[in-house]
């Protein structure tokens, strides 16, 4: 009788462990939402932020991912680096661009993997060929029925001439978003007049323990990264930074860290 009882307990424990593992390793898309309030905004604007796609696959023609994007009705899509890869073919990246670039204004800043590829220029041209605006020190002002917003950005390596050109255009009465792959460079971003910085790169710290650990490890930040994913107010007290946990499906497991499509609503304060 005791042996039967022990077997039942063992089976129950194994069952719960399997359920926990399935939840922990779930790669279903999530949609975190953030609201940014600003007195520079009179008409609400919605941004969808995509990072660290790494030429992953989300079904035929990226339909799973693009259905989620379309469901958010974005005004702008920001692609904050590592959308393409240095070791994978660009097929899945092109599939994504074919689905979104003709529908929405899309802006792209390269990440470290695109730089590592040795063909960063070629990758930028691929994005341009789909109508995506490349951010490499330039700032673009968009007008949505009288509501203006400035999108600026720079390469992953953050060349000073690119960064300074973006900072020189910020700090006026136009809400300014700076797109940079690197969330660890917060000291550079703070106090430069940017209203919002968007980044990726950290992959959510790869391993999360809900309510205890926001991330185990991130490149350029190391163990227990501070900027693994989420919303942060920078040291100047006015610049907000939102870091996406990214979309990558790769060899390393994401633990309690599902891929995400980030939605940012910018509204009047």
C-alpha positions in Angstrom: 0.0 0.0 0.0 2.8 2.4 0.9 4.6 1.5 -2.3 1.5 2.4 -4.4 1.1 5.7 -2.4 4.8 6.6 -3.1 4.4 5.8 -6.8 1.3 8.1 -7.0 3.2 10.9 -5.3 6.1 10.4 -7.6 3.8 10.5 -10.7 2.1 13.7 -9.4 5.5 15.4 -8.8 6.7 14.4 -12.3 3.5 15.7 -13.8 3.9 19.0 -12.0 7.5 19.3 -13.1 6.5 18.7 -16.7 3.8 21.3 -16.5 6.2 23.8 -14.9 8.9 23.1 -17.6 6.3 23.6 -20.3 5.3 27.0 -18.8 8.9 28.0 -18.2 10.0 27.2 -21.8 6.9 28.5 -23.5 7.8 30.4 -26.7 4.3 31.8 -27.3 4.4 35.5 -28.2 3.5 38.0 -25.4 2.5 41.6 -25.8 3.7 43.9 -23.0 2.3 47.4 -23.1 3.7 50.6 -21.9 2.2 54.1 -21.7 4.4 57.2 -22.0 2.9 60.5 -21.0 4.2 63.7 -22.5 3.0 67.3 -22.8 4.5 67.3 -26.3 1.7 64.9 -27.4 -1.9 66.0 -28.2 -2.9 63.0 -30.4 -2.0 59.5 -29.1 0.5 57.6 -31.1 1.2 53.8 -31.0 4.7 52.3 -31.5 5.4 48.6 -31.9 9.0 47.7 -31.0 10.6 44.6 -32.4 14.1 43.6 -31.5 16.5 40.6 -31.6 14.5 38.6 -34.2 17.7 36.9 -35.4 16.0 35.7 -38.5 13.7 33.4 -36.5 10.7 31.6 -37.9 7.1 32.3 -36.8 5.2 30.1 -39.3 4.8 30.4 -43.0 5.6 34.0 -44.1 6.0 34.9 -40.4 2.2 34.8 -40.2 2.1 34.1 -36.4 4.2 37.2 -35.7 2.6 39.5 -38.3 -0.9 38.7 -37.1 0.1 39.9 -33.6 1.7 43.0 -35.0 -1.3 43.8 -37.2 -3.6 43.3 -34.2 -1.9 46.2 -32.4 -2.7 48.8 -35.2 0.6 50.5 -34.9 1.4 54.0 -36.3 5.1 53.2 -36.4 7.3 50.1 -36.2 10.8 50.4 -34.7 13.3 47.7 -35.4 16.0 48.0 -32.7 18.7 45.7 -34.0 19.6 42.1 -34.5 16.6 41.6 -36.8 19.0 39.9 -39.2 21.9 37.6 -38.2 25.6 37.0 -38.8 25.4 33.2 -39.2 21.8 32.5 -40.3 20.5 33.2 -43.8 18.3 36.3 -44.2 15.3 34.4 -45.6 13.1 34.8 -42.5 14.1 38.4 -42.1 13.0 39.2 -45.6 9.8 37.4 -45.0 9.1 39.7 -42.1 10.0 42.8 -44.0 7.7 41.8 -46.9 4.8 41.6 -44.5 5.3 44.8 -42.5 7.3 47.4 -44.5 4.5 48.1 -47.0 1.9 48.6 -44.2 3.6 50.8 -41.7 6.4 53.4 -41.4 9.4 51.2 -40.3 12.7 52.4 -38.9 15.7 50.2 -38.3 19.0 50.6 -36.3 21.5 47.7 -36.7 22.6 45.5 -33.8 25.8 43.7 -33.0 25.1 40.6 -35.0 24.5 42.6 -38.1 27.8 44.4 -37.5 29.5 41.0 -36.9 28.2 39.6 -40.1 30.8 41.6 -42.2 28.0 42.6 -44.5 26.3 45.3 -42.6 26.1 47.6 -45.6 24.4 44.8 -47.6 21.9 44.1 -44.8 21.0 47.8 -44.7 20.4 47.8 -48.4 18.1 44.8 -48.0 16.1 46.8 -45.5 16.1 49.9 -47.7 14.9 47.8 -50.7 11.7 47.1 -48.7 11.1 50.7 -47.9 12.5 50.7 -44.3 14.3 53.9 -43.1 17.8 53.2 -41.8 18.8 55.0 -38.7 22.5 55.8 -38.7 22.7 59.3 -37.2 19.8 60.7 -38.9 16.5 62.0 -37.5 13.2 61.8 -39.3 10.0 63.8 -38.4 6.7 62.1 -39.1 3.4 63.9 -39.1 0.2 62.0 -38.1 -2.7 64.4 -38.7 -0.8 67.3 -37.2 0.9 65.3 -34.5 4.6 65.3 -35.1 7.1 62.8 -33.7 10.9 62.5 -34.3 12.5 59.2 -34.8 16.3 59.1 -34.5 18.9 56.3 -34.1 22.4 55.0 -34.5 24.4 51.9 -35.3 25.0 49.4 -32.5 28.6 50.6 -32.1 27.2 54.1 -31.4 29.7 56.1 -33.4 30.0 59.5 -31.7 29.3 61.4 -34.9 26.0 59.5 -35.3 25.0 59.9 -31.7 25.9 63.6 -31.5 23.9 64.3 -34.7 20.8 62.7 -33.1 21.3 64.5 -29.7 21.8 67.8 -31.5 18.3 67.4 -33.0 16.6 66.5 -29.7 15.4 68.6 -26.7 12.8 70.8 -28.5 9.0 70.6 -28.5 8.9 67.5 -30.7 8.6 64.2 -28.9 11.9 62.4 -29.8 12.6 58.7 -29.8 16.1 57.4 -30.0 16.6 53.8 -31.3 19.7 52.0 -30.1 20.3 48.3 -29.8 22.4 48.8 -26.6 20.5 49.3 -23.3 23.7 49.3 -21.2 24.8 52.7 -22.5 22.3 54.6 -20.4 24.9 57.2 -19.3 25.2 58.3 -22.9 21.5 58.6 -23.4 20.6 60.5 -20.2 20.3 64.2 -20.4 20.6 64.5 -24.1 17.0 65.6 -24.8 15.6 62.3 -25.9 12.1 61.7 -24.5 12.2 57.9 -25.1 15.0 55.5 -25.8 14.1 52.0 -27.1 16.6 49.1 -27.0 16.9 45.3 -27.1 20.1 43.2 -27.0 19.7 41.7 -23.5 17.3 38.9 -24.5 15.5 39.4 -21.2 18.5 38.1 -19.3 17.7 34.7 -20.8 16.5 33.2 -17.5 13.8 34.8 -15.3 12.4 33.8 -12.0 9.1 35.6 -11.7 9.0 38.2 -8.9 12.6 37.3 -7.9 15.0 37.5 -10.8 14.5 39.9 -13.8 17.3 38.3 -15.8 20.3 36.0 -15.2 22.8 37.2 -17.9 23.0 39.8 -20.7 25.8 40.7 -23.0 27.7 43.9 -22.0 26.0 43.8 -18.6 27.0 40.4 -17.3 25.3 38.5 -14.4 22.0 39.9 -13.1 21.7 42.7 -15.6 19.9 45.8 -14.5 18.5 46.6 -18.0 17.3 43.2 -19.1 13.8 44.1 -20.1 11.0 46.5 -19.1 10.7 50.2 -18.5 13.3 52.4 -16.8 13.6 56.1 -16.0 17.1 57.4 -16.7 19.2 59.4 -14.2 18.1 62.8 -15.7 14.6 62.0 -14.4 12.9 62.7 -17.7 14.1 60.2 -20.3 12.3 56.9 -20.3 13.9 53.8 -21.7 12.0 50.7 -22.8 14.0 47.5 -23.4 12.4 44.6 -25.3 13.2 41.0 -24.3 13.3 40.3 -28.0 11.9 37.7 -30.4 14.8 35.3 -30.8 14.3 31.5 -30.9 17.7 30.0 -30.6 19.7 27.1 -29.1 19.8 28.7 -25.6 16.4 28.2 -23.8 14.4 31.2 -22.7 13.2 30.3 -19.2 10.0 32.1 -18.0 11.1 34.6 -20.7 8.8 34.2 -23.8 9.4 36.3 -26.9 7.6 39.6 -27.1 6.1 42.2 -29.3 6.3 45.5 -27.4 3.5 48.1 -27.6 4.2 51.7 -26.6 1.4 54.2 -26.4 2.5 57.8 -26.3 -0.3 60.0 -24.9 -0.9 63.5 -23.6 0.1 64.1 -20.0 
